[in-house]
Amino acid sequence: MGVTAYLINGFNIGEEICNVKSSIIRNDLTSIPDIIKFTIDEYKDTKIFRNSINNCVSIQKYGEFNTYKDAYTFFYNDYEKIYNNLYSECINIINKQYKMNLQDTDWNTLLCVDDKLELPLIIEKQNVIVVNNLDIENNVNIRAIIDSCLIYQSVSRILNFAKNLIFADELTKFQQFQIAYYSQELTKVKNPDMFLTNRKEIEVYKKIYNEWELGTQIENAIEILNQSISNYSFLWEYRNSKTQKASNLMLTLFTIIVGYPSLKDVIEEFLPSGLIYLKIIFIILIISFIFKLMWLQIDNFQEMIDFKKRKR
């Protein structure tokens, strides 16, 4: 058998942002973006690569095959023979080691290692990944695969996070921090040129980026994060303007009520006592104005309620 196949799973173990110390030396980077700064946890035959935002990629040995094409044919046609056992084992490890209650991972694929591979890397969309060894310290190809898998997993999770916040009525301070942090970290990995310095490595990463459309996915995630910020800012300004108008109306109403005794004295001073009907009409107009202000106040609050309903 010339090819060893490995099952890759992507999953998330929480929203916390961790201070992860990289498990490998990255001399090619002056600064490691948090999305690809990972620690390696090993449990039996399973390796888990965990980044600073708790997105993970696991690798388990799947089997031995004559060619990588045989491995992929077997993988897509015979799930139950090997896949189910490995998948269940992976879920159990995640739940036990990270105190989770996962029922499923977010995605999976197959990685093949062929030590006789003439090309250093074969990538066909997200379905076929072939490298010549698993030396993550020295093999740029496998390192690029792990980084790209973590980026893909992180972008998927951040997209879900951002979409849930687009119409949020309120944002906690932590959510506001997450939006800024995610946008900053995604920008760092939007293009391999932005975090790599070695030309050979940049070419490898760009090949994966093009096949997996990572750049487009990252831009979409950043755009939705920015949209969440814009929507929240608009809603905050809308509420603030309505609150200001309501406060002004209440202040006017309060001024009229407080000034009513003085107004009454002025009326009695300048109008003859016989013009009682004119006094009554004047007072009715004042009362009508007060009720009009109160109605406008109620209408403002109703408009805010209707805005929320339309937004949802």
Sequence and secondary structure as in RCSB ss.txt:
>XXXX:A:sequence
MGVTAYLINGFNIGEEICNVKSSIIRNDLTSIPDIIKFTIDEYKDTKIFRNSINNCVSIQKYGEFNTYKDAYTFF
YNDYEKIYNNLYSECINIINKQYKMNLQDTDWNTLLCVDDKLELPLIIEKQNVIVVNNLDIENNVNIRAIIDSCL
IYQSVSRILNFAKNLIFADELTKFQQFQIAYYSQELTKVKNPDMFLTNRKEIEVYKKIYNEWELGTQIENAIEIL
NQSISNYSFLWEYRNSKTQKASNLMLTLFTIIVGYPSLKDVIEEFLPSGLIYLKIIFIILIISFIFKLMWLQIDN
FQEMIDFKKRKR
>XXXX:A:secstr
  EEEEEEEEEE  S       SS  TT SS  GGG EEEEEETTEEEEEETTSEEEEEEEEEEESSHHHHHHHH
HH IIIIIHHHHHHHHHHHHHHTT   S  SEEEEEEEETT SSSEEEETTTEEEES   TTT HHHHHHHHHHH
HHHHHHHHHHHHHHHTT S   HHHHHHHHHHHHHHHHTSSGGGT   HHHHHHHHHHHHHHTHHHHHHHHHHHH
HHHHHHHHHHHHHHHHHHHHHHHHHHHHHHHHHHHHHHHHHHHHHS TT HHHHHHHHHHHHHHHHHHHHHHHHH
HHHHHHHHHHH 
